[in-house]
Amino acid sequence: MQRGPLTDQIIVALPSMSPQLRAAARFVLDRPNEVALLSMREQARQAGVQPHTMTRLAQRLGLSGFDEIKALYQESVRVGALGFSEKAGAQMQSQRFKGERALAAEIAVTIGHQIARLAEPEMLDRFVAIADLLESAERILCLGLRTCHAVVAQFAYVMGFLGERTVLLDAAAGIGLDPLQSVTSRDVLIAVSVAPYARATVEAVQYAADKNVPIVAITDSFVSPLAALARETILVPTESPSFYHTIAPAFVVGEVLAALMAGRGGEKSLAAIRRREAQMEAFGVHWRHPRTRVAP
């Protein structure tokens, strides 16, 4: 049996519950992944009870309503207490119940709302504070593994147009972290990781922090192992109707920071961008439409 946040409480209370409450409790007990992802009405239907019974169950467990139960189980999903396979099973059920167009729309709308929250005043203040720190750095080292790699890869690529002080900690043969051997307190390390956190990222951040390197953490919680070591932290939501967490808000954070750094660079940044454009032109990096030949 998969364990959920209320498993122990339900087991203790189950014998004293009415048959209807017991049916609702057994659904929560036996299918914690679906509690996180399905609507209360759909859960009640599958449990064979009325929707108000789910609310009564929450109150029986000392909570104000079923939304609190769902929030607890969603948090368990977010931090990885439920594995990807369990979450995928819940998504498949939801997909069959709602339809694929509805699921696609729900994912797109959810991510859209999450990205919109990045424009709130507190988040904008955080962007500016991080840009201040990055502007003062001799080097900006970028670390993100597995799903988070896309965030730092894009950030480092765009920053490469502005000069050569951005280092992507990514290389073949297991030597990606080697540049950390020369880090100093004049550098800054941007680290990206969300639950379930990549062990190598956490260990690299701990190593850099021990050398007094300022850390910028892009992560999902103030209790994340990265946040505990960071000089500056920006939190990104990761919840998604998909079985896999979304990385889209973190990706947008990287693009915003790169844009802010470009705007601060003035003529020096413009000159660097021109050099990069000339180099790309010399190597024919981008495809060009073939010229139309004029008949003689």
N, C-alpha and C positions, 0 to 999 in steps of 0.2 A: 504493500500500500504506500502510495506517495504521501509524504507528510506536508501539511500546510500550516500556516501560522496559528490556526485555532484547533489543530488536531487534538492536543491534550485536553483542552477545555471541553470539546465536544464529547470525547470518550467518557469523561467524568459525568457530564450532564445527561448523556443519552438515555440511561435507564429511567430517569424520572420525567422524560418528555412524553407528550401526547403522541398518538400515532402519526398525526399530520406533521408535527414538529420533527418527529423522528425521521420521517421520510425526507424532509428538507435537510436535516442534519446529515443524513447518510449521503445525500448528494454532495454536500460540501466536504464531507469526510473522504469520500471515495474519488472525487474528481476535482481536486484543487486547481488544476490548470484551467479547467473550464469555468470555474468560479471567477478567475481573473479576467477572462476574455468574453464570456457570453453575457447578454443582458439579464437582469433579474427575472424578467417575464419569461425568457426562454429557459432559464434554469428551473423556474417553477414548473413550467410545462414538462420538462424532462424528468423532474422529480415527482411529478404526478400530484402537485399541490397548487393551491391558489397563490398568486403573487404576494398577497398580504401575509401568507404564512412565512415567506422568506424574511419579511420585516419582523414578524414575531420571533423568529429564530434569532435574529440579531439582538433583539431586546432581551431574549432569554440568556444570551451570552454576555450581557452587560454593555451592549453597544446601542447607539441611538437609532440606527437603521441599517438596512442591508448595504447601503453605499459604503459604510465603514468596513464591512466584511470584504467587499470587492476591492477596496483600496488596499487592505492588508495583503490580499492575495496578488494584486497587481504589483505591489512592492516586492513580494517574493519572486515574481517573475523577473522584475527589473534587475534584482541583485543576483539572479542566477540560481536561486534555491530550486527552481523548477528547470529541468534541462531543456535543450532545444527540441529534443524529440517529443517531450510532453507538450511543449508549446505548439509544435507543428501539428500534433493531433488535435488540439483545441482549434487551431486555425482551420484545419480541414473541415471540422464540424461546422464552424461558423461560416465557412465559405459555402458549404452545401445548403445551409439554412438561409443565408442572406442572398446568395447569388454572387457571381464573380464580379459583375459590374458594381454592385454595392460594396463589396470588399475593396475593390480598387479605388472607389471614390472615398471610402472611409480612410484608407491609408493616405491618399493624397491630401484630404482635408486635415487630417491629424497633423501631418508634417507641416502643412501650411500654417496652421495655428502655432505650432512650436517655433517655427522660424519667425513669425510675426512678433512673438514675445521677445525676441532678441533686440527689438527696437524700443523696449521699455526704458525709461530714464536710468534706472539702476544698472541695466546691462550696458547702456551707452557709456556711463561713467567708467565701468570696468574696462571697456574697450580702450578708452583714452588712457587709463592708468597703465594698461599693458603696453600700449604703444609708447608711452613715456619710457618704460623700462627697456623695451627693445631698442629704442633709439639710442640709448646710452651704452648699449653692448658693443664690445669689440667683435664678438662672433655670436651668431644665433644658431644654436644647435637644435635640430628638430628630430623628435623621436615619437613614432607611433607604429605599433605592430599590429599585425592581423587586420581586423576590420578598420582600425584607426589609421592605418598606413596612408590611406587615400587623403586624409586630412593634411598630414604634414608633407606628403609628396607634392600636392598642389600648392601649398603655402611656399615650400622651398623653391618650386619651379618658378612661381611668380616673383619671388624675392630675388631669384637669379638674374632677372632683368635689371635689378637695381644695383648689382655689384656682386662681390664674391665673399661676403662675410657670413652668408648663410650656409650651414653644413647639414645635409640630410644624413642622419645616422642609418645608412642603408647600404649594404655591400654584400657581394657574394662571399662564399667561403667562411661565413661566420665572423667576419671582421668588421661588421657594421658599427660596433660600439668602440672601435679602437680610437677614434678621435677624442674620446673622453679622457684619454691618458694625459692630455695637455690642457684640460680645462682649468680656468681660473675664475676668481670671483668677478672678473671683468666681462665674462661671457654670460649668456643667458641660455637656459635650456627650456625649450617648449616641449612638453610631454603631453600626449593625448592617450587616454585609456578610459574605457567605461566597463561596467560590470558585464561579464566576468573579466576581471582585470588581468592583463598579460603579465605573467610573473617577471619576464625579462625587462619589461618597461619599469615596473616597480623597483626592481633591483638596481637598474641603471639610474633612476631618479635618486634613490638612496645614496648611491655612490657619488653622484654629483653634489647632492646636498651636503655630504660629509666634507666636500672640498669647498664649501661656501659658495657654490654656484647658485645664483638666483634661479628659481624654478617658476615657470608659467605653466599651470596645469589647466588643461581643457578636459573636464571630467564630468561625471554625472551626479556627484553628491559631495557635500562637505565632509562626510565621513569616508570618502574614498581614500585609499592609501597615498594617492598623489597629492590630494588637497592638504593632507597633514604636513607635507614637506614643502609646499609651494609658497613663494613670495606673493604671487598673484594667482587667483583661481577664477575661472569662468565656468559656470555650470551649464550644461546642456541637457535637455530632456532626451530620452532614448526610447520611450514607450511607443509601441506600434501595434496595430491590429495584426501585423505579420508575426510569424513565429520568431523572426529575428529582429533584434533591436535596430532602430534607425540611427544612422550616422549623419544624416543630412544636416541637422542643426550645427553639429561640430564642424562639418565641412564649410558651412557658411561663416562660422566664426573665423576660420583660417582665411577665407577670402576677404572678410572685412579687415582683419589685421594687416594683411598684405597691402590692401588699398590705402589704409591709413599711413603705412610706412612709405608708400610711393609718394603720397601727397606731401609728406614731411621732407622728402629728399631734395626738393628744389632742382636747381640746374645740375647738381651732381647726379641725381637720379635720371634726369633727362639725357645726360651724356652717356650714362651707362646703358640706358634703353636703346639709344642710337647705335652704340657698339654692338649690342646683342642683335639688333635688327640687321646690321651690316653683315655680321657673321652668319646669320641664318640665310640671308640672301646669297652670300658667297657659296654656301653649301646646298642651295636649292632645297631648303627644308620643306617649304610649302608648295603644294601642287598649284600649277597655273594652267588655265584653260589654253589649249593650243591655239596659236594664232591661225586665223583663216587665211589660206593661201589665195592670192589673187591670180586668176588665170591669165596667162600671157596674151 
